[in-house]
Amino acid sequence: MKPRVKDIARIMEQHFPPELAENWDNVGLQTGSLERSARRVMVCLDLTEPILTKAESDHVNLIITHHPLFFRAIKGINLDKPFGRMIEKLLKNDITVYSAHTNLDAGTRGLNQLLAETLGLADIKPLERMKTERYLKLVVFVPAACTEAVRQAINEAGAGFIGNYSDCSFRTRGTGTFKPQPGTNPFIGTTGQLEEVDEYRLETIVPEKKVDAVISNMKKAHPYEEVAYDLYPLANEGPGYSLGRQGRLESTVTVEEFALQVKDRLQLDSVRVAGDLKRSIREVAVVSGAGAEFINKVKAQGIDLLVTGDLKYHEARDAELLGLAVIDAGHQGTEEIMVPYIKTLLENECRNNGYEVIIEGIKSDLCIKTLSRK
C-alpha cells in the first residue's frame, strides 16, 4: 500500500498528539499537502540547505523535522533570500514538510523520555505535570455474538489503553430488553413485540480526545439501529505530560563522572558543566533543547543535577547559587537522538500498516563547534 502524507502524520500524532505542543509552538504541516504521496520520507532535526539538497537528489516526498520551518508569523517570502529559496525548492519539488516539536518533547514516549533512558536513568517520571489527559468510561450493551467485533472496533480507534497495556476491557453477561416501534428495522426481534436478548455489558476507558472516533467505530461495528451506550466522566488522573523528565542513577557518581557519561552516551565531542565537579549526585532531571528556565523547579524538587542545552552565563550563576549542577550538552546534542528514534518508529509502524515506504534519517551538520588549542 502506498501511503500519503496524512497517513504518516496520523502515525506521528498517535504517538505525539499536537495538543501536547506549547501554545507558542507551530507543529504539524509546514508546507505542502497531506494528500500527497509519501513513498520516501526523510527525518531530521532541522531543515538546512544541505539536507534539502539531499532530499531533492533522493526524490524525497516528505521531510519530518523537529524544529518547525515556520516559528513565527512571516510577512513575506523573498525568493532572493536563502530562506525564500528553500521554500521555493520545496514547492517546486513537491516536498511536504511536517514538524513535531514540543509535542515530541512532551510525549509519553517522546524525546525527553528517550533522553532520560539514553543517559541510564531509572524510575523515570515527568518533571512536572504540565498537562494531564482526561479519560471517560464507555459502557456499551452488545448481543453476545457480536461482542468481540465491537470490542476490537473500539480498541482500534484508541480505547482500552491503561499505561503500557492495550485492549483493556471488562464484560458482564445479562439480559437486554426492548420493544421495536413502528418504522424500525430491528436486527433482532419483531416490531411491537417485547424482546429479551442475551447481551454483554462491555466497558472500557477512552481518552477524551478520542471519544468521537471510538463512538464512530463502535456504531459501525454494532448491529443495532439504536446503540445503547453510556459515557461517564472519570476522576482518574491520566498520564502526565511534561517537557522534561526526572529519574535516578543506579548508583551515586560525581558530577564529573556523569558529565563524561553524558558526553559518551550522546556521542559528543564535549559538554559544558556548571557546578562542583567532585560533588556526588544521583537524582537527575533532563530537559532537551533549551531548558535553563527549569532550574528553579528542578532544585525545588530536590534534584541534584540538570542535563539540558543552551545554558547562559547568568543562568549558570543562578544554578551555582542554588547548589544545582548543570550539564550543558548542547541544544543539538540533546535533541539529535530523535532522528534514529523517529526513523525506527516510523519503519515499524509503516510495516505494521502495510505501507510501502523508504525512510531515511539524516543528522544535521554540527551548528556550533568547539575548538581548543592542543
N, C-alpha and C positions, 0 to 999 in steps of 0.2 A: 504494500500500500504506500502511495506517495503522500507524505504529509504536507500540510500547508503551514504557514507561519502560525496561524491560530492554534494548530494542534500542538506545536512546540511551546507556544505561550501558555496554553492550558496546563501543560505539564509543569512549567515553571511556577505558575500561580497556584497550583495544588500544593506545592512544597513551600512556596514563599508568597503568601497572599498579599496582593497590593495594599490591602488595608493596614498592613503592618508598617508601611512606609511612614516616615515622618511627614508632617504637614508641609514642610518646606521642600520636600523632595519631588522629583519628577521621574516616576518609574513607568515601565510599560513601553508601548510603542513610541519610538522617537521619530523615525521616518519610514516610509514605505507602506505596505499593505498587509493586513492579517490574512488576506485571501491568496496571497502569492505562494508559489511553491517553496518548499524548504527542504530541497534534496541535499544541499550542502550547507552545513552550519559551522560557524566559527565562534569560539568562546574566547574572550579576552578581558583584561582589566579595564583598559582604556582603548578607545578607537584613535589610533595615531596614523599618521600618513604612511609609515612603512607597513603597518598592519592592513590598512585599506588597499595598498598596492598588492599585497599578497592575496587579499580577498578577491581582488579583480582577477589576478592570474589563476587562482584556483576555482574561479567561477562560483564563488560563494553566493547563496541566496539570502542568508540570514546571519547577522552578526549579533551575538549576545554579549553585552558589556556589563560591567559592574557599575562604573561611573556613567551617569546619563550623558547623552550627547548634548542635550539642552538642559542646563541647570537653572537658568534664569530666562525671563521673557526676553525675546530678541526683537529688535525694531526693524531689522532688515538683514538680508543675506547678500553680501557683496562678493561676487564671483572673482573679484580681483584680489581678495584676501585669502589666506590659507584655509581658514575655516569654511568660507564660502565655496572654495574649490572642492573641499571634501564633500560638502553637501551635494554639489553638482555631480561629482563622481558617483556618489551613492545612487542618485536618481537616474543618471544615465545608464548605470549598470544594473538597475533594478535590484539593488541590495537593500533589504529591510534591516533596520537597527532596533533592537529591543533591549531595555535595561532593567536589571534587578539590583537595586542599591540598598537602601536601609531596610527594605523588606527582606532582602537576603541576609543582611547583618543580624536581624532580629529573629529570623525563623527558628523554629524548634530544632531543625537540623540545618541551620544556616551557618554563615561564615564564622560567627563568634564561637558557636559550639565546635565547629571544625578546628578553630584556632586553639581552643582550650584542650581539645583531645590531642592535637598535634604536639602541644607542649607538655603532655603527660599528666594533666590534671585529673583528679578523681573527685567523686561526689559533686559533679558539675551541676550548677543551677543558675537561673537568671540572676544577673547582678541586682536588678530591681524590676519589679513588675510594672512596666510602663503601660502595658495593655493586657487585658485578660479576656479570653474568649468566652462568650456566653453560650450555654447549652440549653436545649429543650428535650423533654421526654416525649417521644412519639409512641402512641399506642394505637394499633390498628387491629380490627377483627376480620379474620380471613377464614374462608372454608378450608377445612383440614387439608384437602388435596392440593390446595394452591399456596399453602403457607411458605414452602421453600422458595417458590418462584418470586413471591413478594419480598421475602427476606433478602434474597440475592439482589433484587432490583433496588431496594433502599440502600443496601450496603455499597453497591456500585456508584450510587450518587453521593456518597460521602458520609452516610450514617454509620454508627456502630464502632467508632474509634474511642477507646479509653486508653490514654497513654500510648504505649507502643503495641497495644493489642487491637486488632481489627476484627470485624464481623461479630461484635459483642451484641447479644440479644437475649431475651428471655421469653418463653411462651408457656401459657397455661391453657388447658383444654376446657371447653364449656359448650353451652348450647345457646345459639343466637336465635332470636325470633323476629319475624317481620311479616307484614301483610302487603303484598304488591297492590298498588292502587290503579284505577283505570288509566290507560295510556302508558303504562310501564311495560318494559320488556325484560322480565327478570331472568337472570342466569339460572336461578334455582326457584322452583315454585310456580304457582298459578295465581293470576290476578284475582284478588278478592278473597283468597284463602290464607289463613294464618299458617306460616311455615316455621318449623323448628329445624335448625341446621347444626350439624357438628362443626364447630369452629374453634380456632385458636385465637387467644388474645396474644398478639405479638408486640413486644415493646423493645425499644432501643433508645439510644441517645443520639442527638443530632446537633451539630454546630449551628448556631443561629444563621450564619451566612450561607448555609447550605440547605436551609429548610425548603425553599421553593423547589430546588432541583430534586430533593428527596421526595417531596409530596408528588411532584410531577411523575417521577419514575414509579412511585408506589401505585398511583392511579392507573398508569398504563399496564402494570402487571396484574392488578387486582381485577377479578372477573365481574364484580358487581357494578351495576349502573350507579348506585349511590354508595360510596365507600364510607363506612363508619370508622372514624378515627378521632383521636384526641391529641392535642399538643399542650404540654404542661411546661411552664417556665420552671427552671431549676435554680436553686440557690448554690449548687455545687460550684466550686471555683475551678474554672477551666485552666488550660495551660497558660503560664505567664510568659509574656514576650518582653525581651529587653535587648538593647543594643550591645550589652556586654554579658559576660559570664564570670562566675567565680567558682573556685574549686580548691582542692588541697593537693599538695605534692605528697608522694608516698613517704617521704622522709624529709627531715629538716636539712636544708642546704644553706650555703651563704649566698648573698646577692650575686657575688662574682661567679660562683659556680653555676647558678641558674642562668645568669646572663650568657655564659658560654654555651649552655644547653640550648637556649633560645636561638642563638646565632647558628648553631649546628642544625637544629631541627627545622628551622626556616630557610636553611641553606643561604645564609647571608655572609657577606664579607666582614661586616662589623655591626655592632649595636652600640648605642649610647646609654649610659647609666647615670642616674641621679640617685645619690644616697650612699650610705656606708657600705662599701664592697664586702666587708667582713661580717656584716650583720647577718644573723641567722633568720631565715624566713621559711614559711610553709604555706600560709594562706595567700592565694594569688588570684587577681582579677585580670581579665583580658577585655580590651575594647579595640577592635580592629580600626584601622584608619587613624583619625584624629580623635583621641578620647581623653585629653587632658581635663576637659570640663567635668569629668567624673572623679577627679582627685579627692575632693571633699567627701563625696558619697562613699567612695571606696574606703577611705580612712575611717569614716563613721561606722562602718560595718566590721571593723577590727581586722581588716585585711592588711597583710604585710607588704605586698608589692603589686604594682600595676604594670602590665605589659600593654603598650599602645604605640602610637606613632606621632610624628609632628610635635614633639614636646618643645615648648619655647623656654627661654631663659627664666623668665619670671614665674612660669608655671613650675619649673624645676625647683626654684627657690621656695615656692609655696609648699610643695611636697616635702622638701627638706625640713621646713618649719614644723610640719605635721608629723614628721617621722615616718613618712611613707616612701619607700624606694620605688623608683620608676625605671623600667627598661624601655627605651625608645628603639623599637625595631624597625621604624620607618613606616610611613603610610603604605607605600608599595609593599614593603616587606611583610606586613601583617595581613595583606589582602591578596597577594598574588596566588596564594594557595587555593583560591576559589576556582582558578582556571581548570586544573585537572579534576577537581571535585565535581564541578558542573558538567564537564565533559563526560565523566563516567556516569553520573546520574542520568544524563540525557540518553546516553548509549543504552543503559539498562532499561529505561522507561520506553524508549523507542522500540527496542527489541521486544518488550512485553506487549506493545501495542501493534506489532507487525509493521512498523514504519520502515521503509527503505530510505535510509539517510546516512550520510557521511558527516561525522562530527570531528572537528579538529580544535585543539586548544593551543593558543598562541600566547607566549609570555611577552609582555611589553618590554622594550628596551629600558634599562635602568635609568630612571629620570634624574635622580640625584646620586652622584658618585662621590666616594670618599677617597681622597688622595693623601698619602703620607710619604714623607721623605725617609728612605731607608738608610 
